[in-house]
Amino acid sequence: MDHSNQSQPDFHTFLRDWMIGLEHYLHQLLHHLEFLDQQDEPKLKQLIHQVTTHYHEYFLAKAQVYRQNVFLALSPPWFNSYERTFLWLAGFRPGLAIHVVKSCGLEFTSDQVECWIG
């Protein structure tokens, strides 16, 4: 039985949902930073614990996929060809970095966008 066909769509769905959850946590963290209050420290600690647990779930899911088919680590089908190129060259995932930058509300220059488009 081919596990790679089963794990690819499952992980792709997991990753999409995980990124949505990560964005939710980012908004919560930014909200806490904006309205920082000493009395909210227990809530903030709980939120930090939730974020670290969220990352832990990601690494567990990724490890499970790679146990089923280690070759997915070398060329994940849920990455686009541009991201896979950087993964091969340096182990860097630019799509995730771009998502983080966008999530912070920063905008890219037209030159940066032009570099990605080609």
C-alpha positions in Angstrom: 0.0 0.0 0.0 1.3 3.5 -0.9 1.4 5.6 2.2 2.6 8.7 0.4 -0.7 9.1 -1.4 -2.6 8.9 1.9 -0.3 11.2 3.9 0.1 14.0 1.3 -3.5 15.2 1.3 -3.9 14.6 5.0 -0.8 16.6 5.9 -1.7 19.3 3.3 -5.1 19.8 5.1 -3.4 19.7 8.5 -0.8 22.3 7.4 -3.5 24.6 6.0 -5.5 24.3 9.3 -2.3 24.7 11.3 -1.4 27.9 9.6 -4.9 29.3 10.2 -4.4 28.4 13.9 -1.0 30.0 13.9 -2.4 33.2 12.5 -5.1 33.2 15.2 -2.4 32.8 17.9 -0.4 35.6 16.3 -3.4 38.0 16.6 -4.0 37.0 20.2 -0.3 37.6 21.1 -0.4 41.0 19.3 -3.5 41.9 21.2 -1.9 41.1 24.5 1.1 43.2 23.5 -1.1 46.1 22.6 -3.0 46.0 25.9 -0.2 44.8 28.2 -1.3 44.5 31.8 0.3 42.9 34.8 -2.9 41.2 35.7 -3.0 39.4 32.4 0.2 37.6 33.0 -1.5 34.2 33.7 -3.5 34.6 30.5 -0.3 35.4 28.6 1.5 32.4 30.0 -1.4 30.2 29.0 -1.4 31.6 25.5 2.4 31.0 25.2 1.9 27.5 26.3 -0.9 27.0 23.7 1.5 28.4 21.0 4.3 26.0 21.9 1.8 23.1 22.0 0.6 24.2 18.5 4.2 24.0 17.2 4.7 20.7 18.9 1.7 19.3 17.1 3.1 20.5 13.8 6.5 18.7 14.4 4.7 15.5 15.5 2.5 15.6 12.3 5.5 16.3 10.1 7.5 13.5 11.7 4.6 11.1 11.2 4.5 11.9 7.5 8.2 11.5 7.1 8.1 8.2 8.9 5.6 7.0 6.3 7.7 8.4 3.4 11.1 10.0 4.1 11.4 11.2 0.5 8.6 13.8 1.3 11.2 15.6 3.4 13.3 16.2 0.3 10.5 17.5 -1.9 7.2 18.2 0.0 4.3 18.1 -2.5 2.5 20.8 -0.5 5.3 23.3 -1.4 5.3 25.1 -4.6 8.2 24.7 -7.0 9.8 27.9 -5.8 9.8 26.8 -2.2 11.1 23.4 -3.1 14.0 25.0 -4.9 15.0 26.8 -1.8 14.5 23.7 0.4 16.9 21.9 -1.8 19.5 24.7 -1.9 19.5 25.7 1.7 16.8 24.1 3.7 15.0 27.4 3.8 11.2 27.7 3.4 10.5 31.2 1.9 6.8 30.7 1.8 6.7 30.4 5.6 8.9 33.5 6.0 6.7 35.5 3.5 3.6 34.4 5.4 5.2 35.6 8.7 6.1 38.9 7.3 2.6 39.4 5.8 1.1 38.4 9.2 3.0 41.2 10.9 1.4 43.7 8.6 4.6 44.6 6.8 4.4 45.2 3.1 7.0 44.2 0.4 8.6 46.6 -2.0 7.8 46.3 -5.7 11.4 45.2 -6.2 10.9 42.3 -3.8 7.7 41.2 -5.4 9.3 41.4 -8.8 12.2 39.1 -7.7 9.7 36.4 -6.7 7.6 36.7 -9.8 10.7 36.6 -12.0 
